[in-house]
Amino acid sequence: MTKRRYKNISKIIIAAIFLAAIFVIIQYNQTPFGNSFNKTKYIAMIDAGSSGSRLYVYKISKPLKNFKNNSIPLISEIKLDSHKIQPGISSFVNNVDGLEKYLEPILQEANKEFKSHKINPKTQVDFYVLGTAGMRLISKAQQQNIYNKVYNIISKSNNYNKIITKTLPGEYEGLFDWLAINYHEKNLQLNKPTSATLDMGGASTQVAFATHNYTDLDNTFTLKFGNAEYTVVSKSFLGLGLNEFRKNFINSKNETDNICMPNPEFDFKTCKNTIKDKLKNKLKNDSPAAYLSFPLESNMKLVGISGYYYKFKFFTIDKISEIPKKTNKQCISSYDDFIKNNLSRDKLTYLQSHCFDTAYIDTLLDQEYKIPHKYENFSVADSDVSWTLGAALFFATQNQD
C-alpha cells in the first residue's frame, strides 16, 4: 500500500471522526439546557391559579451520582420569604392596570433572591407565568389582554433570558402533576414504578397516570428521558375544583349552607347525598372512571395533591376509609366553636368550607372515580408538592415551551 493511500485513508478517518463529533454535539444540545446540565440555570415560575398566584424559583443542575437516569437533572427549589399573593390574575379582567401593584411584592422578592444568590437573570433565568383553571374560565381575548400586561410588567422588573406567559390546558397541568410527584418520589431518577396523581385545584381537578394499555384514551403524552420513555394519560375536569363546584352548588341549593357546614346536627352521609346528584349532572357523560380503571386494576399507587393534601392534613386523614368518620368527628359542632377551635390552624375563608369540601372529595372518589374505601394504595403527598416542579422538569428536558 502506497504512502498516498495511507494518507487518503487517514484523511477519511479524521473526517469521519469530525462528523461524528458534530453529530454528538448536535445530540448533546437537543434539550434547552443540554443533556449534561453542566451549566446551572434557573426557572422562575408563577402559578397563576384561580384563587391566587404563587412564585417558585427552581435551580436546574447536573444529576446526582445516584441517579440511574442521568438525563434527568437535579432540581432544587430556592425558598422565598414571600411568594403568595391573592386573588387570582383572572380577577383583573376589567382592571389590568391593577396588575402592576399586585405583582410588585413577588417580583421584588425574586430580584432580592437573584441578587443574594448572585444569579444573572439575563443569562441564567427563564421566567414563566402559567395560568390554570381560573384563566380558562375567561375568554381568549381577555386572557391575552392580561398576559400582555403581565409580560410588560415582568420585562420592566428585570432583564430575563426568556419570558413566557400563557394559559396551560388542563391536560398539561395534570401531566405536570404527574411529573412533579414522580420526581419528588424519585421514581423517574431511579427508574422505579410510577404513581398516578389526583390533583384537586380551586376550579378544576386532574387525573394522570403512566400506561401501556390505555393509549387509545384522549390526552396521551409521550415523554423521553434518555432511554426511558413514558406514555402518560392526563385528564382535566373544568368546574370540578373545590371553589368552583362549591360556589355553583351552594348557589343552587341554599340548604347546603346548613347541611354541609359545621353544626350540632352535621351528618356526613346526609351532606354527601346532597352533593351526589349535582355532581352526576355536572359530569353528564364525561366520566372520570374511564381514566382510573387501569391504575385501579393494577393496584397502582394513587397520590393526592393540592386540595387532597390540605383537607386530609386538616382532618388528620391517612386513608380514604377514614374520611367519613374523621370529618364527622370535627364537623359535629356549633359553627362558632368550630371556627374558634381551629382558627389558629387555618384562615377563616378556608375553615368555613372544610366540611363541605371533604364530603365533596369523598363523593368524587367514590361515585365518579370508583375508588372504593377499602382501596389501600391511596395516600396524599408527604408535603405540598406543586405542579410547577413538574413544569420545570418538562421545560428543562422536553425541548418545548
Secondary structure, 3 states (H helix, E strand, C coil): CCHHHHHHHHHHHHHHHHHHHHHHHHHHCCCCCCCCCCCCEEEEEEEECCCCEEEEEEEEECCCCCCCCCCCCEEEECCCCCCEECCCHHHHCCCHHHHHHHHHHHHHHHHHHHHHCCCCHHHHEEEEEEECHHHHCCCHHHHHHHHHHHHHHHHHHCCCCEEEEEECCHHHHHHHHHHHHHHHCCCCCCCCCCCEEEEECCCEEEEEEECCCCCCCCCEEEEEECCEEEEEEEEEEECCCHHHHHHHHHHHCCCHHHHCCCECCCCHHHHHHHHHHHHHHHHCCCCHHHHCHHHHHCCCCEEEEEHHHHHHHHCCCCCHHHHHHHHHHHHECCHHHHHHHHCCCCCHHHHCCHHHHHHHHHHHHHHHCCCCCCCCCEEECCCCCCHHHHHHHHHHHCCCC
